[in-house]
């Protein structure tokens, strides 16, 4: 199955300033951010990431 994008309904925008992705946060805060993304990614597969093995 091939997905096609209707290019009349999307716009490509470029940032003028370069974003290096650095987040001003403590290691615990950064871990917490990544953990939320991890739980969401596993949820897409129908798996509860917080369930103990």
Backbone as JSON, one array per atom type, in Angstrom:
{
  "sequence": "XXXXXXXXXXXXXXXXXXXXXXXXXXXXXXXXXXXXXXXXXXXXXXXXXXXXX",
  "N": [[0.84, -1.17, 0.0], [0.65, 2.1, -0.93], [1.25, 5.32, 0.26], [0.09, 8.51, -0.52], [0.77, 11.99, -0.66], [-1.19, 14.85, -0.65], [-0.03, 17.47, -2.12], [-1.03, 20.0, -2.38], [-2.23, 20.61, -0.06], [-0.42, 20.73, 1.97], [2.34, 22.35, 3.55], [5.72, 23.23, 3.26], [7.93, 24.32, 5.6], [10.79, 26.07, 6.6], [13.01, 26.43, 9.31], [14.46, 29.42, 10.47], [16.44, 29.73, 12.35], [18.94, 27.59, 13.58], [18.2, 24.59, 15.24], [19.55, 22.87, 17.8], [18.53, 20.92, 19.39], [19.0, 20.79, 22.09], [18.01, 20.55, 25.45], [17.36, 22.46, 28.21], [17.56, 21.08, 31.06], [17.44, 19.0, 33.99], [19.12, 15.79, 34.41], [17.2, 13.98, 35.44], [14.78, 15.2, 34.7], [15.01, 15.14, 31.91], [15.05, 12.37, 31.5], [12.47, 11.77, 32.35], [10.97, 13.02, 30.31], [11.68, 11.47, 28.08], [10.75, 9.02, 28.92], [7.96, 9.37, 28.88], [7.55, 9.54, 26.09], [8.41, 6.99, 25.41], [6.48, 5.35, 26.67], [4.24, 6.09, 25.16], [5.0, 5.19, 22.61], [5.13, 2.39, 22.99], [2.47, 1.98, 23.63], [1.22, 2.26, 21.17], [1.66, -0.22, 20.12], [0.05, -1.7, 21.65], [0.95, -2.41, 24.15], [1.55, -2.24, 27.61], [3.89, -0.27, 28.91], [4.62, 0.14, 31.51], [4.07, -2.1, 32.9], [5.26, -4.64, 34.92], [7.84, -6.99, 34.23]],
  "CA": [[0.0, 0.0, 0.0], [1.47, 3.31, -1.06], [0.59, 6.53, 0.73], [0.4, 9.69, -1.32], [0.49, 13.25, 0.01], [-1.75, 15.89, -1.49], [0.9, 18.58, -1.92], [-1.75, 21.28, -2.35], [-2.75, 20.8, 1.29], [0.65, 20.76, 2.96], [3.31, 23.41, 3.31], [7.05, 22.98, 3.79], [8.48, 25.52, 6.2], [12.12, 25.87, 7.15], [13.33, 27.31, 10.42], [15.55, 30.34, 10.17], [17.48, 29.47, 13.32], [19.24, 26.16, 13.72], [17.82, 24.01, 16.52], [20.43, 21.74, 18.07], [17.79, 19.93, 20.16], [19.4, 20.8, 23.5], [16.97, 20.91, 26.42], [17.92, 22.91, 29.49], [16.85, 20.34, 32.09], [18.27, 18.06, 34.74], [19.02, 14.43, 33.87], [15.92, 13.38, 35.84], [13.73, 15.79, 33.88], [15.17, 14.61, 30.54], [14.61, 10.97, 31.55], [11.01, 11.8, 32.43], [10.47, 13.36, 28.98], [11.87, 10.32, 27.2], [9.88, 7.94, 29.41], [6.62, 9.62, 28.35], [7.57, 9.15, 24.68], [8.54, 5.53, 25.38], [5.17, 4.78, 26.99], [3.35, 6.31, 24.02], [5.41, 4.32, 21.51], [4.7, 1.03, 23.32], [1.01, 1.95, 23.6], [0.82, 2.04, 19.78], [1.72, -1.66, 19.88], [-0.88, -2.34, 22.57], [1.7, -2.94, 25.3], [1.7, -1.33, 28.75], [5.32, -0.22, 29.21], [4.84, 0.2, 32.96], [3.81, -3.4, 33.48], [6.51, -5.33, 35.3], [8.09, -8.26, 33.54]],
  "C": [[0.89, 1.24, 0.0], [0.66, 4.52, -0.6], [1.03, 7.71, -0.13], [-0.03, 10.93, -0.55], [-0.07, 14.24, -1.0], [-0.94, 17.16, -1.23], [0.23, 19.95, -1.97], [-2.26, 21.6, -0.96], [-1.68, 20.77, 2.36], [1.67, 21.81, 2.55], [4.63, 23.03, 3.96], [7.6, 24.29, 4.31], [9.85, 25.17, 6.78], [12.35, 26.88, 8.28], [14.51, 28.2, 10.03], [16.72, 30.13, 11.12], [17.69, 27.97, 13.45], [18.9, 25.7, 15.13], [18.71, 22.8, 16.75], [19.77, 20.68, 18.95], [18.13, 19.9, 21.64], [18.25, 21.27, 24.37], [17.65, 21.27, 27.72], [17.12, 22.25, 30.61], [17.83, 19.41, 32.8], [18.18, 16.68, 34.1], [17.7, 13.75, 34.23], [14.77, 13.91, 34.99], [13.8, 15.27, 32.44], [14.72, 13.16, 30.48], [13.1, 10.9, 31.56], [10.39, 12.1, 31.06], [10.55, 12.16, 28.04], [10.97, 9.17, 27.63], [8.45, 8.12, 28.9], [6.53, 9.22, 26.88], [7.64, 7.63, 24.54], [7.19, 4.87, 25.66], [4.2, 4.93, 25.82], [3.71, 5.39, 22.86], [4.97, 2.88, 21.77], [3.19, 0.91, 23.27], [0.5, 1.75, 22.17], [0.81, 0.56, 19.44], [0.81, -2.43, 20.83], [-0.22, -2.93, 23.8], [1.8, -1.86, 26.37], [3.16, -1.35, 29.18], [5.59, -0.21, 30.7], [4.59, -1.14, 33.65], [5.14, -4.09, 33.77], [6.62, -6.65, 34.59], [8.12, -9.41, 34.51]]
}
